[in-house]
């Protein structure tokens, strides 16, 4: 990413006359940052730098490595934000939008009945820019640097085109409520703010519901890599049973018999599965489906993107009993937990960095350090549901145990 940002700075200057750095769809080991493929519906997507920068920010959140943030992550994040700040235009109604963009690989139907792909302010564009601005502002405050840029980003952040909900109750994919050319399209890029982002959570209930509606409208079948994304999105929506339904689709055997035998013997653009090798099906294979499944299972058992650690947020009914260990949460906490009859029995937390810890569960709990009780959860309401939260201070490498509070 660092090397791509070097060539990307040349492209931002020479192609766009903008600050910062930019890259487009389909970069490779050669770190090329120019548009390629000669396919406007795919290649003209100057949004790579924000998504790439998010990985560096996430590394900081998980590690709390301040030196990494200052010396490696922030310069790259700053450059991404600078390009976006120069790339935005007014939409004529006071909102800032990208002047042209795509919702990757998807198309829409215009009011004239024409099929299109390029438009101002696609939702994924706006989600990535909103994320990049927010994180650049936070990083500059933590590092006490770039006050002038921070002021500019705050002003432009407040003017970004907001999320919009369409007539079907779905999260709009474009700034206009276009009719979709393929309602069951395998991509759902407009849900970036739900996953892998952190803008759409239970604390934004209207958008949370709209994201759920969008996912239902897309359906449960897709290519294998798309099912990897769907597992994660349903986990973020805290619907473990629906996430498991996608897992079942992903585990459909492909290529085990003669042509035409079995439930689905060929992987198409509408369906995936697993080959004999266990690699995700879609010729020749899609390893991101395998990785997506693994990430999705983790999201079903532990989430920490919304400002707190949530234990067993999307546990499906078919996993009534189990245990997991060695998971890492943001804030540099290592987590283990076990459950029985679908309920938390015990969780262990090791604080690697010694930061304050906030935990959310579905039941009342207490925190023990050794044999001493140090904190007790309190009930909260979120998106129409009752949860229990508990906050406590930690020291470097302190260990804690969380158990059900049988007094409540």
C-alpha positions as CSV (number, residue, x, y, z in Angstrom):
1,X,0.0,0.0,0.0
2,X,2.9,2.4,0.8
3,X,4.5,1.7,-2.6
4,X,1.1,2.1,-4.4
5,X,0.7,5.5,-2.7
6,X,3.9,6.6,-4.3
7,X,2.8,5.9,-7.9
8,X,-0.7,7.0,-6.8
9,X,0.6,10.5,-6.0
10,X,1.9,10.8,-9.5
11,X,-1.4,9.8,-10.9
12,X,-3.3,12.2,-8.7
13,X,-1.1,15.0,-9.9
14,X,-0.7,14.2,-13.6
15,X,-4.1,12.8,-14.4
16,X,-6.4,14.8,-12.0
17,X,-4.3,17.8,-10.8
18,X,-5.3,16.9,-7.3
19,X,-3.5,16.6,-3.9
20,X,-2.8,13.3,-2.3
21,X,-2.8,9.9,-4.0
22,X,-5.2,7.8,-6.0
23,X,-5.5,4.3,-7.4
24,X,-8.1,2.6,-9.5
25,X,-9.7,-0.8,-9.9
26,X,-7.4,-3.7,-10.7
27,X,-4.0,-2.9,-9.3
28,X,-1.3,-5.6,-9.0
29,X,2.2,-6.4,-7.8
30,X,3.5,-3.7,-10.1
31,X,1.7,-1.0,-8.1
32,X,0.0,0.6,-11.1
33,X,-2.4,3.3,-10.1
34,X,-3.8,4.3,-13.5
35,X,-7.2,3.1,-14.7
36,X,-6.9,0.0,-16.8
37,X,-9.0,-2.7,-18.5
38,X,-10.6,-0.2,-20.9
39,X,-13.9,-0.9,-19.3
40,X,-15.4,2.3,-17.8
41,X,-18.0,0.4,-15.7
42,X,-15.1,-1.2,-13.8
43,X,-11.9,0.7,-14.4
44,X,-13.1,4.2,-13.6
45,X,-13.2,3.8,-9.9
46,X,-10.7,6.2,-8.2
47,X,-11.6,5.0,-4.7
48,X,-9.0,2.4,-4.0
49,X,-6.9,4.6,-1.6
50,X,-9.6,5.0,1.0
51,X,-10.4,1.3,1.3
52,X,-6.6,0.4,1.4
53,X,-6.1,3.0,4.1
54,X,-8.8,1.5,6.2
55,X,-6.7,-1.6,6.6
56,X,-3.9,0.5,8.1
57,X,-6.4,2.2,10.5
58,X,-7.8,-1.2,11.5
59,X,-4.3,-2.4,12.2
60,X,-3.9,0.5,14.5
61,X,-7.2,-0.2,16.2
62,X,-6.3,-3.8,16.8
63,X,-2.7,-3.1,17.9
64,X,-2.8,0.3,19.5
65,X,0.6,0.9,18.0
66,X,1.1,4.6,18.1
67,X,4.4,4.6,16.2
68,X,2.8,2.6,13.3
69,X,-0.1,5.2,13.2
70,X,2.3,8.1,13.1
71,X,5.0,6.9,10.8
72,X,3.2,4.5,8.4
73,X,-0.6,4.7,8.5
74,X,-1.3,8.4,8.9
75,X,0.7,9.7,5.9
76,X,-1.1,7.3,3.6
77,X,-4.5,8.0,5.2
78,X,-3.9,11.7,4.9
79,X,-3.0,11.4,1.2
80,X,-6.2,9.5,0.5
81,X,-8.3,12.2,2.3
82,X,-6.6,15.0,0.4
83,X,-7.5,13.5,-3.0
84,X,-11.1,13.0,-1.9
85,X,-11.3,16.6,-0.6
86,X,-10.3,17.9,-4.0
87,X,-12.3,15.3,-6.0
88,X,-15.7,16.2,-4.4
89,X,-18.1,18.7,-6.1
90,X,-21.4,20.3,-5.1
91,X,-24.5,18.4,-6.4
92,X,-26.5,21.6,-6.8
93,X,-28.3,21.1,-3.6
94,X,-25.4,21.9,-1.2
95,X,-24.3,18.3,-0.8
96,X,-20.8,17.2,-1.7
97,X,-20.6,14.1,-4.0
98,X,-18.1,12.4,-6.3
99,X,-18.5,13.8,-9.8
100,X,-18.6,10.4,-11.4
101,X,-18.4,6.9,-10.0
102,X,-19.7,3.4,-10.1
103,X,-21.2,0.8,-7.7
104,X,-18.7,-1.8,-8.8
105,X,-19.9,-4.1,-11.6
106,X,-23.6,-3.2,-11.0
107,X,-25.9,-1.3,-13.4
108,X,-29.1,0.6,-13.2
109,X,-32.0,1.7,-15.3
110,X,-32.5,5.4,-15.9
111,X,-35.8,7.2,-16.1
112,X,-35.5,7.0,-19.9
113,X,-35.2,3.2,-19.7
114,X,-31.5,3.2,-20.6
115,X,-29.0,1.0,-18.8
116,X,-26.2,2.9,-17.0
117,X,-23.4,2.5,-14.6
118,X,-21.7,5.9,-14.1
119,X,-23.4,8.4,-11.9
120,X,-22.6,11.1,-9.3
121,X,-22.2,10.1,-5.7
122,X,-22.7,6.3,-5.6
123,X,-23.3,5.2,-2.1
124,X,-20.1,3.2,-1.8
125,X,-18.1,6.3,-2.9
126,X,-19.7,8.3,-0.2
127,X,-19.3,5.6,2.5
128,X,-15.5,5.3,1.8
129,X,-15.0,9.1,1.8
130,X,-17.0,9.5,5.0
131,X,-14.9,6.8,6.6
132,X,-11.6,8.2,5.3
133,X,-12.4,11.8,6.5
134,X,-13.6,10.6,9.9
135,X,-10.5,8.5,10.5
136,X,-8.1,11.1,9.2
137,X,-9.6,13.7,11.5
138,X,-9.3,11.3,14.5
139,X,-5.7,10.4,13.6
140,X,-4.7,14.0,13.2
141,X,-6.2,14.8,16.6
142,X,-4.4,11.9,18.2
143,X,-1.1,13.0,16.6
144,X,-1.8,16.7,17.1
145,X,-0.9,17.6,13.5
146,X,-2.4,19.1,10.3
147,X,-4.9,21.5,12.0
148,X,-5.7,23.2,8.7
149,X,-6.4,20.0,6.9
150,X,-8.5,18.7,9.8
151,X,-10.6,21.9,9.7
152,X,-11.1,21.4,6.0
153,X,-12.1,17.8,6.3
154,X,-14.6,18.5,9.2
155,X,-16.3,21.1,7.0
156,X,-16.5,18.8,4.0
157,X,-17.5,15.8,6.2
158,X,-20.6,17.8,7.4
159,X,-21.7,18.4,3.7
160,X,-21.3,14.9,2.3
161,X,-24.4,13.5,0.7
162,X,-26.1,11.4,3.4
163,X,-27.3,7.9,3.1
164,X,-30.7,7.6,1.5
165,X,-33.5,5.1,1.9
166,X,-35.4,4.1,-1.3
167,X,-39.1,3.4,-1.9
168,X,-38.7,-0.3,-1.1
169,X,-37.1,0.6,2.3
170,X,-33.7,-0.4,1.0
171,X,-30.5,1.5,1.4
172,X,-30.1,3.2,-1.9
173,X,-27.1,2.1,-4.0
174,X,-26.9,5.4,-5.9
175,X,-27.8,9.0,-5.0
176,X,-31.0,8.5,-7.1
177,X,-33.4,5.7,-6.4
178,X,-32.7,4.0,-9.8
179,X,-34.3,0.7,-10.8
180,X,-31.8,-2.1,-10.7
181,X,-31.0,-3.9,-13.9
182,X,-30.2,-7.0,-11.9
183,X,-32.1,-7.0,-8.6
184,X,-30.3,-10.2,-7.4
185,X,-26.9,-8.9,-8.3
186,X,-24.0,-10.6,-6.6
187,X,-22.4,-7.3,-5.5
188,X,-23.9,-5.1,-2.7
189,X,-21.2,-2.5,-2.5
190,X,-23.6,0.1,-1.0
191,X,-23.4,-1.9,2.2
192,X,-19.8,-0.9,2.8
193,X,-20.9,1.2,5.7
194,X,-22.3,-2.0,7.4
195,X,-19.3,-4.2,6.6
196,X,-16.4,-3.8,6.5
197,X,-17.1,-0.3,7.7
198,X,-18.5,0.8,11.0
199,X,-21.0,3.6,10.0
200,X,-24.2,1.4,10.1
201,X,-24.8,-0.3,13.4
202,X,-27.6,-0.9,15.9
203,X,-27.1,2.7,17.0
204,X,-28.3,3.8,13.5
205,X,-31.6,1.8,13.5
206,X,-33.1,3.2,10.3
207,X,-30.0,2.6,8.2
208,X,-29.6,-0.8,10.0
209,X,-33.0,-1.8,8.9
210,X,-32.5,-0.4,5.3
211,X,-29.3,-2.5,5.0
212,X,-31.2,-5.6,6.1
213,X,-33.8,-4.9,3.5
214,X,-31.2,-4.4,0.8
215,X,-29.6,-7.8,1.7
216,X,-32.9,-9.6,1.6
217,X,-33.7,-8.1,-1.8
218,X,-30.4,-9.4,-3.1
219,X,-31.3,-13.0,-2.1
220,X,-29.2,-15.8,-0.5
221,X,-27.5,-17.3,-3.6
222,X,-24.5,-15.8,-5.2
223,X,-21.0,-16.6,-6.3
224,X,-18.8,-18.0,-3.5
225,X,-16.9,-14.8,-2.8
226,X,-20.3,-12.9,-2.6
227,X,-21.5,-15.5,-0.1
228,X,-18.4,-14.7,2.0
229,X,-19.5,-11.1,2.1
230,X,-23.1,-12.1,2.9
231,X,-22.1,-14.2,5.9
232,X,-20.3,-11.2,7.3
233,X,-23.1,-8.7,6.6
234,X,-25.7,-11.0,8.2
235,X,-23.4,-11.4,11.2
236,X,-23.1,-7.6,11.4
237,X,-27.0,-7.5,11.3
238,X,-26.8,-9.9,14.3
239,X,-28.9,-12.5,12.5
240,X,-26.9,-15.7,13.2
241,X,-29.5,-18.0,11.6
242,X,-29.5,-16.1,8.3
243,X,-25.7,-16.0,8.4
244,X,-25.7,-19.8,8.8
245,X,-28.1,-20.2,5.9
246,X,-25.5,-18.6,3.7
247,X,-22.8,-20.9,5.1
248,X,-25.0,-23.8,4.1
249,X,-25.2,-22.5,0.6
250,X,-21.5,-22.0,0.5
251,X,-20.9,-25.6,1.6
252,X,-22.8,-26.9,-1.4
253,X,-20.6,-29.6,-3.2
254,X,-19.6,-28.6,-6.7
255,X,-18.0,-31.0,-9.3
256,X,-18.4,-34.2,-7.3
257,X,-20.4,-36.1,-9.9
258,X,-21.1,-36.2,-13.6
259,X,-22.6,-33.2,-15.4
260,X,-26.1,-32.5,-14.1
261,X,-25.8,-34.7,-11.0
262,X,-26.4,-33.3,-7.5
263,X,-28.0,-30.2,-6.3
264,X,-25.8,-27.9,-8.3
265,X,-22.9,-29.3,-10.2
266,X,-21.7,-26.1,-11.8
267,X,-20.7,-22.8,-10.3
268,X,-22.3,-19.9,-12.2
269,X,-22.6,-16.2,-11.6
270,X,-25.6,-16.9,-9.5
271,X,-24.4,-19.8,-7.4
272,X,-21.2,-21.0,-5.8
273,X,-20.1,-23.8,-3.5
274,X,-17.0,-25.8,-2.7
275,X,-14.9,-28.0,-4.9
276,X,-13.4,-31.3,-3.8
277,X,-10.3,-29.3,-2.8
278,X,-12.5,-27.3,-0.4
279,X,-11.6,-24.2,-2.4
280,X,-14.5,-21.9,-3.1
281,X,-16.2,-22.6,-6.4
282,X,-16.2,-20.3,-9.4
283,X,-13.8,-21.2,-12.1
284,X,-11.0,-21.6,-11.4
285,X,-11.6,-20.9,-7.7
286,X,-12.3,-17.9,-5.4
287,X,-10.1,-18.0,-2.4
288,X,-11.8,-14.9,-1.0
289,X,-14.9,-17.0,-0.4
290,X,-12.8,-19.2,1.9
291,X,-11.3,-16.3,3.7
292,X,-14.8,-14.6,3.8
293,X,-16.3,-17.6,5.5
294,X,-13.6,-17.7,8.1
295,X,-14.0,-14.0,8.8
296,X,-17.8,-14.4,8.9
297,X,-17.6,-17.1,11.5
298,X,-15.5,-14.8,13.6
299,X,-18.0,-12.0,13.2
300,X,-20.7,-14.3,14.4
301,X,-18.8,-15.0,17.6
302,X,-17.2,-11.6,18.3
303,X,-17.6,-8.1,17.1
304,X,-15.7,-4.9,18.2
305,X,-16.3,-2.4,15.4
306,X,-19.0,-0.3,17.1
307,X,-17.0,1.0,20.0
308,X,-17.4,-2.0,22.3
309,X,-16.7,-5.8,22.4
310,X,-19.8,-7.8,21.8
311,X,-19.7,-11.5,22.8
312,X,-21.7,-14.0,20.7
313,X,-23.6,-11.3,18.7
314,X,-24.9,-13.7,16.0
315,X,-24.9,-17.2,17.4
316,X,-27.1,-19.5,15.3
317,X,-29.5,-22.0,16.8
318,X,-27.4,-24.9,15.3
319,X,-24.4,-24.0,17.4
320,X,-26.0,-24.4,20.9
321,X,-22.8,-25.3,22.6
322,X,-19.2,-24.5,21.9
323,X,-16.0,-22.6,22.7
324,X,-13.5,-20.3,20.9
325,X,-10.2,-18.9,21.9
326,X,-7.5,-16.7,20.6
327,X,-9.7,-14.1,18.9
328,X,-8.5,-10.5,18.8
329,X,-10.8,-7.5,19.4
330,X,-10.1,-3.8,18.7
331,X,-8.3,-2.2,21.5
332,X,-5.8,-5.1,21.5
333,X,-7.8,-7.5,23.7
334,X,-7.5,-11.3,23.3
335,X,-10.8,-13.1,23.8
336,X,-11.9,-16.6,24.6
337,X,-15.4,-17.7,25.5
338,X,-17.6,-20.7,25.9
339,X,-21.4,-21.1,25.7
340,X,-24.0,-23.7,26.4
341,X,-27.7,-23.9,25.3
342,X,-27.0,-20.8,23.3
343,X,-26.0,-18.7,26.3
344,X,-22.6,-17.4,27.4
345,X,-21.1,-19.5,30.2
346,X,-17.7,-17.7,30.6
347,X,-15.4,-15.4,28.7
348,X,-11.8,-14.6,29.2
349,X,-10.2,-11.2,28.3
350,X,-6.5,-10.4,28.2
351,X,-5.7,-6.7,27.8
352,X,-2.5,-6.5,25.8
353,X,-2.3,-2.7,25.7
354,X,-3.9,-1.8,29.0
355,X,-6.7,0.2,27.5
356,X,-10.2,0.7,29.0
357,X,-12.6,-2.2,28.1
358,X,-16.3,-2.0,27.3
359,X,-18.2,-5.2,26.8
360,X,-21.8,-5.9,25.6
361,X,-23.6,-9.2,26.2
362,X,-27.2,-10.5,25.8
363,X,-27.4,-11.3,29.5
364,X,-26.3,-9.8,32.9
365,X,-22.7,-10.4,33.7
366,X,-20.0,-9.6,36.2
367,X,-16.2,-9.1,35.7
368,X,-13.7,-10.9,37.9
369,X,-10.0,-10.1,38.2
370,X,-8.7,-13.1,40.0
371,X,-11.5,-13.9,42.4
372,X,-12.4,-10.3,43.0
373,X,-15.5,-8.8,41.4
374,X,-14.6,-5.5,39.8
375,X,-17.6,-4.5,37.8
376,X,-21.2,-5.4,37.1
377,X,-23.2,-4.9,33.9
378,X,-26.2,-2.6,33.5
379,X,-29.0,-3.0,31.0
380,X,-29.3,-0.8,27.9
381,X,-31.7,-0.5,25.1
382,X,-30.5,-0.6,21.5
383,X,-32.6,-0.9,18.4
384,X,-35.5,-2.2,20.3
385,X,-33.5,-4.9,22.2
386,X,-32.2,-5.1,25.7
387,X,-28.5,-5.7,26.1
388,X,-26.1,-5.5,29.1
389,X,-22.9,-3.5,29.1
390,X,-20.0,-3.4,31.4
391,X,-17.0,-1.1,31.4
392,X,-13.8,-1.4,33.4
393,X,-10.1,-0.2,33.4
394,X,-7.3,-2.5,32.6
395,X,-3.5,-2.7,32.9
396,X,-1.0,-4.1,30.4
397,X,-1.4,-7.9,30.2
398,X,-4.1,-7.9,32.9
399,X,-6.5,-10.9,32.6
400,X,-10.2,-10.9,33.4
401,X,-13.1,-13.4,33.5
402,X,-16.7,-12.6,32.6
403,X,-19.4,-14.8,34.0
404,X,-23.2,-14.6,34.2
405,X,-24.6,-12.5,37.0
406,X,-26.9,-15.0,38.8
407,X,-28.2,-12.3,41.1
408,X,-30.2,-10.7,38.3
